[in-house]
Amino acid sequence: MRFKSIRMKNYRQYKEVEIPLYSRGNDLPVTVIEGAMGTGKTNLLNAITWCLYGKEEHLSIRDRGLPIINNIVLSEMKGLQSDTVEVKLTVEYEDGKTEIFQRRQDVTKPKGDNPLIFGRSELKVFIKDKKDRDWHVSEDPEFRVDRVLPHDIQEYFLFDGERLDKYFAGEHRRGLKKEVFEVSQLDFFEKVIDHLEKMNTNYQKELENINPKADEIKQKLDRRKVELQREKEEREKIELKLNEAKALEEQLLDEVKKLPISGEKIEELKGQKDKFERRLKSLEDEIAKLNQEKLIYLVDYSKLITTYQCMKNTKEMISTKVEKGEIPPEFKKGFIEKILEKGICICGTDVTEGQHRQAVQRLLEQCDELDEISQELIREDHNLLMLLEKVRRFKVGLERISRDIVNRERDYELTSTRLKEIETQIFGIDDEKVKNAERRYKATKREIESFADAIGMKKQSIKDLTNLISDLEKAYYNEVKKIEKHDSVKCKLEFSRDCVNVSKDIMVEVMEEIRKAIEERTKDQFLKTIWKKETYKDVRIDDDYNISVLDQNGMEAIGTLSAGERQFLALSFVNALHMVSGFKTPIVIDTPLGRISGVPKLNLARGLTSFLEGKQLVLLVTDQEYNPEVRAAMGKSVGQEYRIKFIETENGSKAEVASYEEKT
């Protein structure tokens, strides 16, 4: 099956555009359509889903506020004038049959500022077999759509490439069992089993009131079945909440990663800020106190400093006189008084009277004055020595105080610098917003753990109830066998019961076969195309379709995969899903290389075609994705290349699609 072409008229950016996607004779499976952001690249994907299902599955937030009709056409319409939005998707099959899926919707522009009037969108399917000349219209267009691609599984064929990365990213990777059920259509078994169990219940009602013991067991059985159904429904609700919580966790994790700083770091910095502010206040007080101490110190020493030279000279004079023997005086007053008292000098001269006595008396008078001066000088000499020593210590004390002041001022400057750095780091940050984001993220993680625990408990409860119901059913059927009448109903009941059991067994076997097939296919595809051949050795998928990638040591390594490697793993898994689905529908990927750069991008570009195995692949890429290196890497697989040209006019804008080589 191939998408041959898509034609859009008045659809969003596309006023009237037809894009050939495949032509016979060109077996290269890849079509590349390049467009810058905002030119309408993603709306090509929306055009396909709108045409098939009447829903624009990938509409951007910006486009949600805009009408589906092209704005140039809308601006040219007058009051009460109508025009039609139309998308045609032409599909060609291997047997030569062609189908055209056409969806149309009328849009009427009212008078004044009233809102647009949208008619009902209508789907038609035109079919022409290879041998037919004429087209005929399908009586059941929705059935024809389901034959091409049922809506429930379309997201695994028509998808945003960046979504692939979320399959296996994050700490809490969700199991993909639901996706496998949808794509492989295993829900068919569930419907069959549900129908058989309803028939079983009806047969059981026909046998009521015949065997009291059987009725008693049946009542217990019915209660347990109701309880089991309730447990399953509650588990499904919890699983839904778990998936919602995991999606929210991924969103919150992105928000947390984008935060300029973590809440924990903010608290740490705020604590440091408070500490440094207190330190600055303490240093200010210490510096003021030291300056005051220095001032008092200088005042106390100012007199000594100004008289230092005088004191030094005086001390030197006293020391000189002492050295010369002038101080203390040669004769003591008491000695001279004894000479006068005895009247005889030490030389034997009589000094009792006369001239000699007068000379001795004059010496006594001189001795009184000299002795007093001498004693005072000796005392002052000691004081001067103490004062001079104090002056000599002045420099040491002043240097100590000055050094303490310098050290405190340096500490103050360093602390101020660090404080400014912290203030710069937290300036303009809404710490409550940061804390709220982190609180929500942590609360969501706790919710996920709680939901996971609850699901585990529900699974155990369901297992216990299933075993109990199995025992009750055996007991019930043993009692039914004792009933002699109503053999026909008994046979039907036993047959329906056997059908239920066989269907369940078949479903389990098919599920296991599909799981093994998907596991093997995913493993083979991933290990074959991944560029780190020696790093990974195995891919495993458990019963809930949780995927593990094991390294060469047998350790779980899925959390270490790069974005490019996760993309390879996701594509391998999606390709395995396609295999079990049985649908040969083409794959359309928007932004397949958006999250990858460098060598991994080239590796993925080279490996994309290995995932195809004959399937058509349409890639909607940006110019950053489809650079010359990527184009060269994919060249041998690309059949058609186009560029979207975005044209602005006075009345609005439109997109046109031209050959890639045509200048834009």
C-alpha positions as CSV (number, residue, x, y, z in Angstrom):
1,M,0.0,0.0,0.0
2,R,1.3,3.5,-0.9
3,F,0.0,7.0,-0.3
4,K,0.1,8.1,-3.9
5,S,-0.7,11.8,-3.4
6,I,-2.4,14.3,-1.1
7,R,-4.4,17.3,-2.4
8,M,-5.5,20.2,-0.2
9,K,-7.8,23.0,-1.1
10,N,-8.4,25.9,1.3
11,Y,-7.0,23.8,4.1
12,R,-5.1,26.0,6.6
13,Q,-1.9,27.2,5.0
14,Y,-2.6,25.3,1.8
15,K,-4.8,27.3,-0.6
16,E,-4.5,24.8,-3.4
17,V,-1.7,22.3,-3.3
18,E,-1.2,18.7,-4.5
19,I,1.8,16.7,-3.5
20,P,2.7,13.5,-5.3
21,L,4.1,11.1,-2.7
22,Y,4.7,8.1,-4.9
23,S,4.8,7.2,-8.6
24,R,5.0,3.8,-10.2
25,G,8.5,3.1,-11.6
26,N,10.1,4.9,-8.7
27,D,10.6,2.2,-6.0
28,L,12.6,4.4,-3.6
29,P,10.4,4.3,-0.4
30,V,11.2,7.7,1.2
31,T,9.5,11.0,0.5
32,V,11.0,14.1,2.2
33,I,9.1,17.3,2.7
34,E,11.2,20.1,4.2
35,G,9.7,23.2,5.8
36,A,10.7,25.7,8.4
37,M,8.9,26.0,11.7
38,G,5.5,27.6,11.2
39,T,5.3,27.0,7.5
40,G,2.7,24.2,7.7
41,K,4.8,21.1,7.9
42,T,2.9,19.5,10.8
43,N,-0.4,20.5,9.2
44,L,0.4,18.0,6.4
45,L,0.1,15.3,9.1
46,N,-3.1,17.0,10.3
47,A,-4.5,17.0,6.8
48,I,-4.1,13.2,6.6
49,T,-5.8,12.6,10.0
50,W,-8.6,15.1,9.3
51,C,-9.2,13.5,5.9
52,L,-9.4,10.0,7.3
53,Y,-11.0,10.6,10.8
54,G,-12.3,14.2,10.8
55,K,-9.8,15.1,13.5
56,E,-6.7,17.1,13.5
57,E,-4.6,15.0,15.9
58,H,-1.4,17.1,15.9
59,L,-2.7,20.6,15.9
60,S,-0.4,23.2,17.5
61,I,-1.6,25.5,20.3
62,R,-1.3,28.4,17.8
63,D,-3.4,26.8,15.1
64,R,-6.1,25.7,17.6
65,G,-7.3,29.3,17.7
66,L,-7.4,29.6,13.9
67,P,-10.2,28.4,11.6
68,I,-9.6,25.4,9.4
69,I,-10.1,27.5,6.2
70,N,-7.2,29.3,4.6
71,N,-7.0,32.9,5.9
72,I,-6.5,34.4,2.4
73,V,-9.7,32.7,1.2
74,L,-11.5,33.8,4.3
75,S,-10.4,37.4,3.9
76,E,-11.7,37.4,0.3
77,M,-15.1,36.0,1.2
78,K,-18.0,38.5,1.6
79,G,-20.8,38.3,4.1
80,L,-23.0,35.1,3.8
81,Q,-20.5,33.8,1.2
82,S,-19.4,30.1,1.5
83,D,-16.4,28.1,0.4
84,T,-15.2,24.6,0.9
85,V,-12.3,23.1,2.7
86,E,-11.2,19.8,1.0
87,V,-8.5,17.2,1.5
88,K,-8.0,14.2,-0.9
89,L,-5.7,11.3,0.0
90,T,-5.1,8.9,-2.8
91,V,-4.1,5.4,-1.8
92,E,-2.8,2.8,-4.2
93,Y,-2.6,-1.0,-3.5
94,E,-0.3,-3.7,-4.7
95,D,-3.1,-5.3,-6.8
96,G,-3.5,-2.0,-8.7
97,K,-6.7,-0.9,-6.9
98,T,-6.9,2.8,-6.1
99,E,-9.0,4.5,-3.4
100,I,-9.5,8.3,-3.0
101,F,-10.4,9.4,0.5
102,Q,-12.1,12.8,0.3
103,R,-13.3,14.9,3.2
104,R,-15.1,18.3,2.6
105,Q,-16.4,20.9,4.9
106,D,-18.3,24.0,3.9
107,V,-17.5,27.3,5.8
108,T,-19.8,30.3,5.7
109,K,-18.7,33.8,6.6
110,P,-21.6,35.7,8.3
111,K,-22.2,39.4,8.2
112,G,-20.6,41.6,10.8
113,D,-18.4,40.1,13.5
114,N,-20.5,37.0,14.1
115,P,-18.5,33.7,14.3
116,L,-18.0,31.5,11.2
117,I,-20.6,28.9,10.4
118,F,-19.1,25.4,9.8
119,G,-21.0,22.8,8.0
120,R,-20.7,19.1,8.8
121,S,-17.5,17.5,7.4
122,E,-18.4,14.7,5.0
123,L,-16.2,11.7,4.0
124,K,-16.5,10.0,0.7
125,V,-14.4,7.1,-0.6
126,F,-14.0,6.6,-4.4
127,I,-12.8,3.1,-5.5
128,K,-11.5,1.9,-8.8
129,D,-10.1,-1.6,-9.3
130,K,-7.3,-2.1,-11.8
131,K,-9.7,-3.5,-14.4
132,D,-12.4,-0.8,-13.9
133,R,-12.8,2.2,-16.0
134,D,-15.1,4.1,-13.8
135,W,-15.0,5.1,-10.1
136,H,-17.7,4.0,-7.7
137,V,-18.5,5.5,-4.3
138,S,-18.2,3.3,-1.2
139,E,-21.5,2.9,0.8
140,D,-19.5,2.6,4.0
141,P,-16.5,5.1,3.9
142,E,-15.7,4.6,7.6
143,F,-15.3,0.8,7.0
144,R,-12.8,1.6,4.1
145,V,-10.8,3.9,6.5
146,D,-10.6,1.0,9.0
147,R,-9.3,-1.2,6.3
148,V,-6.5,1.3,5.6
149,L,-5.8,2.3,9.2
150,P,-8.2,2.1,12.2
151,H,-8.3,5.3,14.3
152,D,-7.3,3.5,17.5
153,I,-3.8,2.6,16.1
154,Q,-3.2,5.6,13.7
155,E,-0.9,7.2,16.2
156,Y,1.7,4.4,15.6
157,F,1.7,5.1,11.8
158,L,1.2,8.9,11.7
159,F,3.1,10.5,14.6
160,D,5.4,13.2,15.9
161,G,9.0,11.9,16.0
162,E,9.7,13.7,19.2
163,R,7.0,11.7,20.9
164,L,9.1,8.5,20.2
165,D,11.7,9.8,22.7
166,K,9.2,9.7,25.5
167,Y,8.4,6.0,25.1
168,F,11.5,5.0,27.0
169,A,12.8,8.2,28.6
170,G,12.5,9.0,32.3
171,E,12.8,7.1,35.5
172,H,9.3,5.7,35.4
173,R,8.9,4.2,31.9
174,R,5.4,3.0,31.3
175,G,4.6,-0.4,29.9
176,L,3.2,-0.5,26.4
177,K,0.8,-3.3,26.8
178,K,-2.2,-1.2,25.8
179,E,-0.5,-0.1,22.6
180,V,0.3,-3.8,21.7
181,F,-3.4,-4.8,22.4
182,E,-4.6,-2.0,20.1
183,V,-2.2,-2.6,17.2
184,S,-2.3,-6.4,17.3
185,Q,-6.1,-6.3,17.8
186,L,-6.0,-8.7,20.8
187,D,-9.0,-6.9,22.2
188,F,-10.9,-9.1,19.7
189,F,-10.3,-12.1,22.1
190,E,-11.5,-10.0,25.0
191,K,-14.8,-9.3,23.2
192,V,-15.2,-13.0,22.3
193,I,-14.6,-14.0,25.9
194,D,-16.9,-11.4,27.2
195,H,-19.7,-12.6,24.9
196,L,-19.2,-16.2,25.9
197,E,-19.2,-15.4,29.6
198,K,-22.5,-13.5,29.1
199,M,-24.0,-16.6,27.4
200,N,-22.6,-18.7,30.2
201,T,-24.4,-16.5,32.7
202,N,-27.7,-16.9,30.8
203,Y,-27.4,-20.7,30.8
204,Q,-26.7,-20.6,34.5
205,K,-29.8,-18.6,35.1
206,E,-31.8,-21.3,33.3
207,L,-30.6,-23.9,35.8
208,E,-31.4,-21.9,38.9
209,N,-33.7,-23.3,41.6
210,I,-33.0,-26.9,40.5
211,N,-30.0,-27.7,42.7
212,P,-29.9,-25.6,45.9
213,K,-26.2,-26.3,46.5
214,A,-25.4,-25.3,42.9
215,D,-27.5,-22.2,43.4
216,E,-25.6,-21.4,46.6
217,I,-22.2,-21.9,44.8
218,K,-23.5,-19.8,41.8
219,Q,-24.4,-16.9,44.1
220,K,-20.9,-17.0,45.6
221,L,-19.5,-17.3,42.1
222,D,-21.6,-14.3,40.9
223,R,-20.4,-12.2,43.8
224,R,-16.8,-13.1,43.2
225,K,-17.2,-12.3,39.5
226,V,-18.7,-8.9,40.3
227,E,-15.9,-8.3,42.8
228,L,-13.3,-9.4,40.2
229,Q,-14.8,-7.1,37.6
230,R,-14.8,-4.3,40.1
231,E,-11.1,-5.0,40.9
232,K,-10.2,-4.9,37.2
233,E,-12.1,-1.7,36.7
234,E,-10.3,-0.1,39.7
235,R,-7.0,-1.4,38.4
236,E,-7.7,0.2,35.0
237,K,-8.6,3.5,36.7
238,I,-5.4,3.4,38.7
239,E,-3.4,2.5,35.6
240,L,-5.0,5.4,33.8
241,K,-4.0,7.7,36.8
242,L,-0.6,6.2,36.8
243,N,-0.1,6.9,33.1
244,E,-1.4,10.5,33.6
245,A,0.9,10.9,36.5
246,K,3.9,9.6,34.5
247,A,3.0,12.0,31.7
248,L,2.8,14.9,34.2
249,E,6.1,13.7,35.8
250,E,7.8,14.0,32.4
251,Q,6.3,17.5,31.9
252,L,7.3,18.6,35.4
253,L,10.7,17.1,35.0
254,D,11.2,19.3,31.9
255,E,10.1,22.3,33.9
256,V,12.4,21.5,36.7
257,K,15.3,21.0,34.3
258,K,14.6,24.4,32.8
259,L,14.7,26.1,36.3
260,P,17.8,28.4,36.6
261,I,18.5,26.8,40.0
262,S,17.1,24.2,42.3
263,G,15.1,24.9,45.4
264,E,17.7,23.1,47.6
265,K,20.4,25.3,46.1
266,I,18.3,28.4,46.7
267,E,17.9,27.4,50.4
268,E,21.6,26.8,50.6
269,L,22.4,30.2,49.1
270,K,19.8,32.0,51.2
271,G,21.4,30.4,54.3
272,Q,24.8,31.5,53.1
273,K,23.4,35.0,52.4
274,D,22.1,35.3,56.0
275,K,25.4,34.0,57.4
276,F,27.4,36.5,55.3
277,E,25.1,39.3,56.2
278,R,25.5,38.5,59.9
279,R,29.3,38.2,59.4
280,L,29.4,41.6,57.7
281,K,27.5,43.2,60.6
282,S,29.9,41.5,63.0
283,L,32.9,42.7,61.0
284,E,31.5,46.3,60.9
285,D,31.2,46.3,64.7
286,E,34.7,44.8,65.1
287,I,36.3,47.3,62.7
288,A,34.5,50.2,64.5
289,K,35.7,48.9,67.8
290,L,39.3,48.5,66.6
291,N,39.3,52.0,65.1
292,Q,38.0,53.4,68.5
293,E,40.7,51.4,70.3
294,K,43.3,52.8,67.9
295,L,42.1,56.4,68.5
296,I,42.2,56.0,72.3
297,Y,45.6,54.4,71.9
298,L,47.0,57.3,69.9
299,V,45.5,59.8,72.3
300,D,47.0,58.0,75.3
301,Y,50.5,58.0,73.7
302,S,50.3,61.4,72.1
303,K,52.0,63.2,75.1
304,L,54.7,60.6,75.3
305,I,55.3,60.8,71.6
306,T,55.6,64.6,71.6
307,T,58.0,64.6,74.6
308,Y,59.9,61.5,73.6
309,Q,63.0,63.4,72.5
310,C,63.1,65.5,75.6
311,M,62.7,62.5,77.8
312,K,65.4,60.7,75.8
313,N,67.8,63.7,76.2
314,T,67.1,64.0,79.9
315,K,67.7,60.3,80.4
316,E,71.0,60.6,78.5
317,M,72.0,63.6,80.6
318,I,71.3,61.8,83.9
319,S,73.1,58.7,82.7
320,T,76.1,60.9,81.8
321,K,76.2,62.5,85.2
322,V,75.9,59.1,86.9
323,E,78.7,57.8,84.7
324,K,80.8,60.9,85.7
325,G,80.0,60.4,89.3
326,E,78.3,63.7,89.7
327,I,75.2,61.9,90.7
328,P,74.8,61.0,93.4
329,P,77.0,63.7,95.2
330,E,80.5,62.7,96.5
331,F,79.7,63.6,100.1
332,K,76.7,62.6,102.0
333,K,75.0,65.2,104.3
334,G,75.2,62.9,107.3
335,F,79.0,62.5,106.8
336,I,79.6,66.3,106.8
337,E,77.3,66.7,109.8
338,K,79.4,64.3,111.8
339,I,82.6,66.2,110.9
340,L,81.0,69.4,112.2
341,E,79.8,67.6,115.3
342,K,83.3,66.2,116.1
343,G,85.0,69.4,115.0
344,I,87.8,67.5,113.3
345,C,88.1,66.9,109.5
346,I,89.2,63.6,108.1
347,C,92.5,65.3,107.3
348,G,92.9,66.2,111.0
349,T,92.2,69.9,110.6
350,D,90.3,71.6,113.5
351,V,87.0,72.8,112.2
352,T,85.4,73.8,115.5
353,E,85.6,77.4,114.5
354,G,87.0,79.9,112.2
355,Q,87.4,79.8,108.5
356,H,87.6,76.0,108.2
357,R,84.3,75.5,110.0
358,Q,82.6,78.1,107.7
359,A,83.9,76.2,104.6
360,V,82.6,72.9,106.0
361,Q,79.2,74.5,106.8
362,R,79.0,75.9,103.2
363,L,79.7,72.4,101.9
364,L,76.9,71.1,104.1
365,E,74.5,73.6,102.6
366,Q,75.5,72.6,99.1
367,C,75.2,69.0,100.0
368,D,71.5,69.4,101.1
369,E,70.5,70.8,97.7
370,L,72.6,68.4,95.6
371,D,71.3,65.4,97.6
372,E,67.7,66.3,97.0
373,I,68.2,67.0,93.3
374,S,70.3,63.8,93.0
375,Q,67.6,61.7,94.6
376,E,64.9,63.2,92.4
377,L,67.0,62.7,89.3
378,I,67.6,59.1,90.2
379,R,63.9,58.5,90.8
380,E,63.1,60.3,87.5
381,D,65.8,58.3,85.7
382,H,63.8,55.2,86.5
383,N,60.5,56.8,85.5
384,L,62.1,58.0,82.3
385,L,63.3,54.5,81.6
386,M,59.8,53.1,82.0
387,L,58.3,55.9,79.8
388,L,60.9,55.4,77.1
389,E,60.2,51.6,77.2
390,K,56.5,52.3,76.9
391,V,57.1,54.5,73.9
392,R,59.2,51.8,72.3
393,R,56.2,49.4,72.8
394,F,53.9,51.9,71.2
395,K,54.9,50.9,67.7
396,V,54.3,47.2,68.4
397,G,50.8,47.9,69.8
398,L,49.9,50.2,67.0
399,E,51.0,47.7,64.4
400,R,48.9,45.0,66.1
401,I,45.8,47.1,66.1
402,S,46.4,48.3,62.5
403,R,47.0,44.7,61.4
404,D,43.7,43.6,63.1
405,I,41.9,46.4,61.3
406,V,43.5,45.4,57.9
407,N,42.6,41.7,58.4
408,R,39.0,42.6,59.3
409,E,38.7,45.0,56.3
410,R,40.0,42.3,54.0
411,D,37.6,39.8,55.5
412,Y,34.8,42.3,55.1
413,E,35.7,42.8,51.4
414,L,35.8,39.1,50.6
415,T,32.5,38.5,52.5
416,S,30.9,41.4,50.6
417,T,32.1,40.0,47.2
418,R,30.7,36.5,48.1
419,L,27.5,38.1,49.2
420,K,27.2,40.0,45.9
421,E,27.8,36.8,44.0
422,I,25.0,35.0,45.9
423,E,22.6,38.0,45.4
424,T,23.4,37.9,41.7
425,Q,22.7,34.1,41.6
426,I,19.3,34.5,43.3
427,F,18.4,37.9,41.8
428,G,15.1,37.8,40.0
429,I,14.4,34.2,40.8
430,D,11.0,33.4,42.2
431,D,12.0,30.9,44.8
432,E,8.4,30.1,45.5
433,K,7.9,29.2,41.9
434,V,11.0,27.0,42.0
435,K,9.9,25.3,45.2
436,N,6.4,24.8,43.9
437,A,7.7,23.2,40.7
438,E,9.9,20.8,42.7
439,R,7.2,20.1,45.2
440,R,4.8,19.2,42.4
441,Y,7.5,17.0,40.8
442,K,8.3,15.2,44.1
443,A,4.5,14.8,44.9
444,T,3.9,13.4,41.4
445,K,6.8,10.9,41.9
446,R,5.2,9.9,45.3
447,E,1.9,9.5,43.5
448,I,3.5,7.2,40.9
449,E,5.0,5.0,43.6
450,S,1.7,4.9,45.4
451,F,-0.2,4.0,42.2
452,A,2.4,1.4,41.3
453,D,1.9,-0.2,44.8
454,A,-1.9,0.0,44.5
455,I,-1.7,-1.7,41.0
456,G,0.5,-4.4,42.5
457,M,-2.0,-5.0,45.3
458,K,-4.9,-5.1,42.7
459,K,-3.0,-7.6,40.5
460,Q,-2.6,-9.9,43.5
461,S,-6.2,-9.4,44.5
462,I,-7.3,-10.2,40.9
463,K,-5.0,-13.3,40.8
464,D,-6.5,-14.5,44.1
465,L,-10.1,-13.9,42.9
466,T,-9.4,-15.6,39.6
467,N,-8.1,-18.7,41.4
468,L,-11.1,-18.6,43.8
469,I,-13.6,-18.2,40.8
470,S,-11.9,-21.1,39.1
471,D,-12.4,-23.3,42.2
472,L,-16.0,-22.1,42.5
473,E,-16.7,-22.9,38.8
474,K,-15.3,-26.4,39.2
475,A,-17.6,-26.9,42.3
476,Y,-20.5,-25.4,40.4
477,Y,-20.1,-27.6,37.4
478,N,-19.7,-30.7,39.5
479,E,-23.1,-29.9,41.1
480,V,-24.6,-29.1,37.6
481,K,-23.6,-32.6,36.5
482,K,-25.8,-34.0,39.2
483,I,-28.9,-32.4,37.7
484,E,-30.8,-35.1,35.7
485,K,-33.1,-32.8,33.8
486,H,-32.2,-30.0,31.4
487,D,-29.5,-31.9,29.7
488,S,-29.6,-29.5,26.7
489,V,-28.9,-26.5,28.9
490,K,-26.2,-28.4,30.8
491,C,-24.5,-29.2,27.5
492,K,-24.7,-25.7,26.3
493,L,-23.4,-24.4,29.7
494,E,-20.5,-26.9,29.7
495,F,-19.7,-26.1,26.0
496,S,-19.8,-22.3,26.7
497,R,-17.6,-22.8,29.7
498,D,-15.1,-24.8,27.6
499,C,-15.2,-22.2,24.9
500,V,-14.4,-19.5,27.5
501,N,-11.5,-21.6,28.9
502,V,-10.1,-22.4,25.4
503,S,-10.4,-18.7,24.4
504,K,-8.5,-17.6,27.4
505,D,-5.9,-20.2,26.8
506,I,-5.6,-19.2,23.2
507,M,-5.4,-15.5,24.2
508,V,-2.6,-16.2,26.6
509,E,-0.7,-18.2,24.0
510,V,-1.2,-15.6,21.3
511,M,-0.2,-12.8,23.7
512,E,3.0,-14.7,24.5
513,E,3.7,-15.4,20.9
514,I,3.2,-11.7,20.0
515,R,5.3,-10.7,23.0
516,K,8.1,-13.0,21.9
517,A,7.8,-11.8,18.2
518,I,7.9,-8.1,19.2
519,E,10.8,-8.8,21.6
520,E,12.8,-10.7,19.0
521,R,12.0,-8.1,16.3
522,T,12.8,-5.1,18.4
523,K,16.0,-6.8,19.6
524,D,17.1,-7.8,16.1
525,Q,16.4,-4.3,14.7
526,F,17.9,-2.4,17.5
527,L,21.1,-4.4,17.8
528,K,21.5,-4.5,14.0
529,T,21.2,-0.7,13.5
530,I,22.7,0.7,16.7
531,W,26.2,2.0,16.2
532,K,27.6,0.9,19.6
533,K,27.9,-2.7,18.6
534,E,30.0,-3.7,21.7
535,T,27.9,-1.9,24.3
536,Y,24.6,-3.6,24.3
537,K,23.9,-7.3,24.0
538,D,20.1,-7.8,24.6
539,V,16.6,-6.3,24.5
540,R,13.9,-7.9,26.7
541,I,10.2,-7.2,27.0
542,D,8.2,-8.5,30.0
543,D,4.5,-9.4,30.2
544,D,3.5,-5.8,30.7
545,Y,5.7,-4.7,27.8
546,N,8.2,-2.9,29.9
547,I,11.4,-2.8,27.8
548,S,14.9,-3.4,29.1
549,V,18.2,-2.9,27.3
550,L,21.0,-4.9,28.8
551,D,24.7,-4.1,28.4
552,Q,27.5,-6.6,27.9
553,N,27.5,-7.3,31.7
554,G,23.8,-8.1,31.7
555,M,23.0,-4.8,33.6
556,E,20.0,-2.6,32.8
557,A,21.2,0.2,30.5
558,I,18.0,1.8,29.2
559,G,18.4,4.8,31.4
560,T,21.8,5.5,29.9
561,L,20.6,5.6,26.3
562,S,21.1,8.8,24.5
563,A,18.3,10.6,22.7
564,G,19.4,9.1,19.4
565,E,19.7,5.6,20.8
566,R,16.2,5.9,22.4
567,Q,14.9,7.0,19.0
568,F,16.4,3.8,17.4
569,L,14.9,1.7,20.2
570,A,11.5,3.3,19.7
571,L,11.6,2.9,15.9
572,S,12.5,-0.7,16.4
573,F,9.6,-1.2,18.7
574,V,7.2,0.6,16.4
575,N,8.4,-1.5,13.4
576,A,7.7,-4.6,15.5
577,L,4.2,-3.3,16.2
578,H,3.6,-2.8,12.5
579,M,4.7,-6.4,11.9
580,V,2.1,-7.8,14.3
581,S,-0.6,-5.4,13.2
582,G,-0.8,-6.8,9.7
583,F,-1.4,-3.3,8.3
584,K,0.8,-2.2,5.4
585,T,-0.1,1.4,5.8
586,P,2.7,3.9,5.1
587,I,4.5,5.7,8.0
588,V,4.4,9.5,8.2
589,I,6.8,11.0,10.8
590,D,6.9,14.7,11.7
591,T,10.3,16.0,13.0
592,P,12.0,12.6,13.1
593,L,15.5,14.0,13.9
594,G,14.5,17.0,16.0
595,R,16.1,15.9,19.3
596,I,19.3,14.5,17.8
597,S,22.5,16.2,16.6
598,G,25.9,15.3,15.3
599,V,27.0,11.7,14.6
600,P,23.8,10.1,16.1
601,K,21.7,12.1,13.7
602,L,23.7,10.8,10.7
603,N,23.5,7.2,12.1
604,L,19.7,7.5,12.5
605,A,19.4,8.9,9.0
606,R,21.4,6.0,7.5
607,G,19.4,3.5,9.6
608,L,15.9,4.7,8.9
609,T,15.6,2.8,5.7
610,S,16.4,-0.5,7.5
611,F,13.2,-0.1,9.4
612,L,11.1,0.1,6.3
613,E,11.3,-3.3,4.6
614,G,9.2,-2.2,1.7
615,K,7.0,0.3,3.5
616,Q,6.6,3.8,2.3
617,L,8.0,6.5,4.6
618,V,7.1,10.1,4.5
619,L,9.3,12.4,6.5
620,L,8.3,16.0,7.4
621,V,11.5,17.7,8.4
622,T,13.0,21.1,9.2
623,D,16.0,22.5,7.3
624,Q,18.1,22.0,10.5
625,E,17.2,18.3,10.5
626,Y,17.6,17.8,6.7
627,N,21.1,19.3,6.4
628,P,23.5,18.4,3.6
629,E,25.1,15.6,5.6
630,V,21.8,14.0,6.5
631,R,20.5,14.4,2.9
632,A,23.7,12.6,1.6
633,A,23.3,9.8,4.2
634,M,19.7,9.2,3.1
635,G,20.2,9.9,-0.6
636,K,19.9,6.3,-1.9
637,S,16.5,5.8,-0.3
638,V,14.8,9.1,-1.2
639,G,12.5,9.0,-4.1
640,Q,10.9,12.5,-3.9
641,E,12.1,15.7,-2.2
642,Y,10.0,18.8,-1.6
643,R,10.3,22.2,0.0
644,I,7.4,24.2,1.5
645,K,7.4,27.8,0.4
646,F,5.7,30.2,2.8
647,I,4.2,33.2,1.1
648,E,2.9,36.3,2.9
649,T,0.3,38.6,1.2
650,E,-1.7,41.6,2.3
651,N,-4.7,39.4,2.8
652,G,-2.9,36.6,4.7
653,S,-0.5,33.8,4.1
654,K,-0.3,30.5,2.2
655,A,2.1,27.6,1.7
656,E,3.1,26.1,-1.6
657,V,5.1,23.0,-2.2
658,A,7.9,22.9,-4.7
659,S,10.6,20.5,-5.9
660,Y,13.5,20.5,-3.5
661,E,15.9,21.8,-6.1
662,E,13.7,24.7,-7.1
663,K,14.9,28.0,-5.5
664,T,12.7,29.3,-2.7
